Amino acid sequence: MTINKILALKYRPRDFKDLIGQEIVAQTITNAIKLEKTPNAYLLTGIRGIGKTTTARLIAKALNCVKNKEKNIDCNENKLCNHCTEIINSNHIDVLEMDAASKTGIDDIRELIENAKYSPTSAKYKIFIIDEVHMLSKQAFNGLLKTLEEPPPSLKFILATTEVRKIPVTILSRCQRFDLKRVSVSKLCNHLQNISKKENGKISEEAINLIAKASEGSVRDAVSLLDRAIISQSLTENNIIEANDLRKMLGLADKTKLILMFKEVLEGKEKDAITNLRELINNGIDPKNFLNDILEIIYLFSRRINLGPLEKDMTVSEAEAQLIETFYKNIDMQDIGLFWQLTIKTLEDLNIVGNENLTLEMFIMQLVHLRSINDDRVDVSNEKELIGLEKKIADREVKEDTNNKKINKDITNQLKNTEQLKTSPIKNINLKTTDKDSKKINITSFQDLIDQSFKDKEIELKYDLERNVKLVSFNKGKIDISFNEKLNKNFIKIFSEKLLLWTGERWIISLSKNSEAKSLYEKDLETKKEKLDEFAKTKIAQEIKKALPDALLTNIIEDKDD
């Protein structure tokens, strides 16, 4: 009877002990049933394919099992009672399943509540299993509240959902909640290997591991992928499914190839990186899988930098760990942060842009561009590095089109979100100055910057420095600032250019999230308020108040001539 079933149905758990990775949940529910301390309503949560509906049926089966009344007798697969048999076959008259995704309205709930008034026909409990319960309307939830709280003694509710946050708190408070967790890669691998042996499947251990990782903790997804692999087994030359065969089937890329392509990005080899990308695209790689794999690689680099050598586990192969170990010194955490942001943005762009392949190519070019900018960024306190940088900039051919300028603008906006970041060099500044321009200004304080802005009629820059910029610290060649939301989005670029023009040196501008810092305008307001408060306490101020009760003191002007 089960020979022709798909594997996900054929190997569906029929007892709590068969649930993969949910031992604690199974034990808790079993103990409650044995002690006859069962709740009015169960709520099962978790990702798709984790076993929510299966667990719901197992609960219904345990509650209504005839042999369960006899404490020392198990209702096993060899000798099932009538209730268990009917529940397994989904045709029990007292166990009703409702799909809330298709029956969302108040009328459907009213029908359910009306049905709930009647006692079970043959079983001990009448059980309602509501799948995807978060899809119910607000009115439907409200209609269900009273029945959930005080159901008839012979009525039980079992709710299942993947979006528990969408369920009203009033419903949650009336249910006993069980969170079904993702199944680990190792447990999934053991489960898949057992099924593969029973089905005479010839799949390599690496391929099994790849299926387990691709399923993201979902048992149903893992078994379904295994089913596809076994079906395609006859198409391979030696009838053995290897990891490469599985990658082609799933549209996945070899992580080692991706790491090597990432190395080319770090080295600025744009053409080689694009060539490798096109090869992966021709092999049928899925764009979203590609970007998710890139995110995983970025994470592995971050893990190596911060936590030391990668330990061998089920998620990282030995070859991947070796490559990470070889190349991790070529990247820093600043690069990782920018790469991560850009990859996330590209994932979002896939939903907008029609040609996904062009999106991926543009993504690689942007990565290379980001890397080149970071390579140009140096600490101006190092005179040798500054001289080398100036020569590099002077010798560089300016070939930036409109797209490149757009990229620079986006990157500048991203840099604003970092806590500590040195500004990148401005490529289009001509370092060859005339004798007139070579007169450098000595900037010794933040006020000097404001005064010079006023002198050069840079009114917008002066306004930002006074009102929107909050000085954290000022040193020769280095300024630490924070800012408010009104700051000009091009401020960093404009400010860097002016500092270089005025002083002939490139300054480090570090952006801080210091919330206690205040702008000059805010400081002036505080100083003014303090003076007004002090003056208000004087005898003359009190006499003025008596003479002019409706008058409002707004300012104090000191006579410097006195």
NORTA-V116598 format. One record per run of one state. SS is the DSSP state (H for helix, E for strand, C for the rest). FROM is the first residue (numbers start at 0). LEN is the number of residues. If there is no record, write none. Layout:
{{SS & FROM & LEN} {SS & FROM & LEN}}
This chain:
{{C & 0 & 6} {H & 6 & 4} {C & 10 & 5} {H & 15 & 3} {C & 18 & 4} {H & 22 & 12} {C & 34 & 6} {E & 40 & 5} {C & 45 & 6} {H & 51 & 13} {C & 64 & 2} {H & 66 & 3} {C & 69 & 12} {H & 81 & 7} {C & 88 & 6} {E & 94 & 5} {C & 99 & 6} {H & 105 & 11} {C & 116 & 9} {E & 125 & 6} {C & 131 & 1} {H & 132 & 3} {C & 135 & 2} {H & 137 & 12} {C & 149 & 5} {E & 154 & 7} {C & 161 & 2} {H & 163 & 3} {C & 166 & 2} {H & 168 & 4} {C & 172 & 3} {E & 175 & 4} {C & 179 & 5} {H & 184 & 14} {C & 198 & 4} {E & 202 & 1} {C & 203 & 1} {H & 204 & 10} {C & 214 & 4} {H & 218 & 17} {C & 235 & 5} {E & 240 & 1} {C & 241 & 1} {H & 242 & 8} {C & 250 & 4} {H & 254 & 12} {C & 266 & 3} {H & 269 & 13} {C & 282 & 4} {H & 286 & 21} {C & 307 & 10} {H & 317 & 13} {C & 330 & 2} {H & 332 & 17} {C & 349 & 6} {H & 355 & 21} {C & 376 & 6} {H & 382 & 13} {C & 395 & 6} {H & 401 & 14} {C & 415 & 30} {H & 445 & 10} {C & 455 & 3} {H & 458 & 10} {E & 468 & 7} {C & 475 & 2} {E & 477 & 6} {C & 483 & 7} {H & 490 & 13} {C & 503 & 4} {E & 507 & 4} {C & 511 & 8} {H & 519 & 17} {C & 536 & 2} {H & 538 & 9} {C & 547 & 15}}
